[in-house]
Each structure stands twice: as C-alpha cells, then as structure tokens.
Amino acid sequence: METEKGSGGVTLDHAVDLFLDHATVERGFSNNTLEAYARELRRYLDFLLARGLAALDAIGPETVRDYLSTLQGSGLGERSRARTLAALRTFHKFLASEKLALDNPAARVDTPRAAHRLPRVLSVEEVDRLLAAPDGDEPLALRDRAMLEVVYATGLRVSELISLTLQDLELNVGYLRAFG
C-alpha cells in the first residue's frame, strides 16, 4: 500500500514500520503488545486511506475522533476504543518526536470513558453455597469458612482480609480493625 509522504518524507506504511521497529528495539514492547499495535495501526491506515488522507500532516484531532466514532459504530466498546486511542497516541507521539509529523493529533482527543457498572449481587442461594463450600472440620476448611464469613459480613477487600492479624481482632468487644 503506497501512500503520500508526510513532512518527514515517509509514507504512512513506512511510518508504521518505523514505529513498530522503535517499539521493539527502543521501548521493548512485548510480542502481544506489538501484534495489537500493528493490528490497530493497519486498521487505522485503512481508515485514513479510504478517506484520502495519505499525508501524515493531514491527520488532525477530528480525524482521530472520526476514526473512534467509526469504531463505536461498528460495535467496539469503550475499553477497546480507549486501548485503540492509547496506541494512536503512542504512534503519533513517536512521529512528532522523530519530526515525521508536526504534532500529535491524538493527544487532543478525550479518552472514551466506560460507564461504571454496579457489581451483580449474589442471591441468597449463591451466598449459602459459597459459605458452605469449605466443608469439614479440618483447620483449613474452618479457616476458609471464617474468611468467607468475614468478607461477607464486612465487605472487606481480599487485600484487607489477608493482612488481618490477631491483634486486629477484639473478641471481647466484638469488632476487628482493618486497614486498606
């Protein structure tokens, strides 16, 4: 796929190749990250070329927003679009730092925000099954049941639960102290 050259004299394809080389050698990205970035950037290039945007300096924040809107229209969720935007920001930042483009248009685009969903509440039957799971009178089963009861009764996070010590327990008063 041959494309016009940007201000740095490179094609979009070559810019992606330069970035991926930089990400591999200079930044030490993992293979999975490199594959994800390569996939995202190839899809981005297809979008740009379909709109006649072959020069790096022809890409502005509105182009990046349009691309993210297209991804949203195709059903891509907020987290996936945010991950895509992170890849585009890194790519365009590299281009600007190497003087292959004038600036980073993706830096001026807001990150898609995922709606915070409330967690699903366990039913009474599910809680009963969970609390009954540690079966028996062995010390580990008793410990596990006690831990589940404490979490269920207090709402402690796992990190808070596992950091509890005997000094945090006040049996004569009927409470425990937990620190986050």
N, C-alpha and C positions, 0 to 999 in steps of 0.2 A: 504494500500500500504506500505509494509515493505521495508525499504531501509537500505543501509550500514550506519554505524556510522562514523561521521567526527571526527576531532581531539578533539572535546569536548565530544565525546561519545554519540551523539544523532543522530537520523535518520533525514532525510530531512523533513518527515512528522512532527516529534516532534519539529524540529526547527521552522517550520511554526507555529505550535500551540503555542510554547513559545513566538514567536514574536507577534502573534495576542493577546495573553494574556497581554504582555508588552504594546502593543499599546492601549489596552483597559484600563488597570489599571494605568499604569505609565504615558502614554502620553495623555490619554483622547481623543483618536480619535473618531469622530462621527460614528454613525452606518453606514452611507453611505460610509465613508472612509474605515471602517473596511471591509465591504462587497466587496468593489472594490479591496482592498489589498488582501483579501482572494481569490477572483476570479483570480486575476493576479498571485498570488503565486502558486495556484493549477495548473494553465496552465503552469507556469514555471517549476514546478516539473514534470509534464507530459513530457515536452520537455527534461529535464535532464535525466529522467529515460529511455526515448526512445533512448537516446544516450549512455546509460550505465554509466551515471555519477551519482552515488548514494552517494558518499562521499563529504562532504562539501568542503574539501580542494582540491578536483579535479576540482573545478569550478574556472576558470580564466577569465580575461577580454575577451579573444577570445570567450569563451563560451557565455558570455553575449551578445557580438556583434553578434554571430551566431543566438542567440535567437531573437534579434531585427531584424535581416535580415529575419528570418523566418516570423516574424510578418508583415514585409514590403511586403514580397512575397505573404502573404495572403490578402493583400489589406488594412492593417491597416495604417492610416495616421500618419503624423509626430507628431502631438499633442498627439495622443493616444500612440504612441511609446515613446514619451518623458514622458508621465504620467506613463507608464509601467516602464521605466528606473528609475524614481523617486522612485517608490515602491521597485524596486530591490535594489537600493542604500540604502534605509532606512532599508530594510531587512538584507542585507549583513553588513551594519554598526552595526546593533544590534548584529549579530552573532559574529563579530570581538570584539565588546566591552564586550561581555559576554564570550569571549575566547572559543567560539564554533567553530570558524574558524580562520585561521591565519591572514587574511586581508579582505578587501572589494574590490573584483574584479570589481564591478560595478562603483566604484569611478574613475576608469581609463578608462571609456568609455564616449566618447563625446555624448552630448545630440543631438538627431535628431532635425534639425532646419527646421521649416516650412518656405516655401517661402513666402515672404511678397507680398500679392496681393494688387493691387491698388483697391480702392473702386469703385463700379459701379456708374457712373454718371447718375443723373436724366435727363430724357428727358425734353424738353420744356413743353410738355403737363403735365408731372408729377409735375413740378415746379408750373405751373399755378394752378393745382388742389390743391396743398399744400398751396399756398398762398391764395387761395380762401376759404379754409376750415373754417377759423374763420369768420363766416357770421354775419352780423348785425352791428348795431351802438352802442351796449352796451359797456360799458367800458372794460369788459373782452375780448370781441371779438376784439376791437380795440388794446388792449394791445397785444393779441396773434398775431395779424397780424403784428404789429410793430416788435415784437420779431422775427417772421419768416423772415421778410424783412431784418432785421439787420443780422441775421445769414446767409441768402442767399447772401447778398451783401458783407459781410466781411469775412466769413469763420470762425467766432468765434466758439470756443467750447462752449458747454452748460454751463460749469462751469464759463467761462469768461462772458457769456451773463448774467447769473443770478447774478453775482457780480457787474454789472454795477450800477452806481448811477447817479443822475442828475449832480453831479459835474464832471462826466466823459464826459458829453455831451457839446460840444461847437457849438451851433446852429449858432451863428454869423459868425463862421469861416467854419463851415460845416464838422466837424470831431468829433470823440469820441475817448477817451483813454480807452484801455482795458489792463488789466494785467492778465497774465496766472497763 
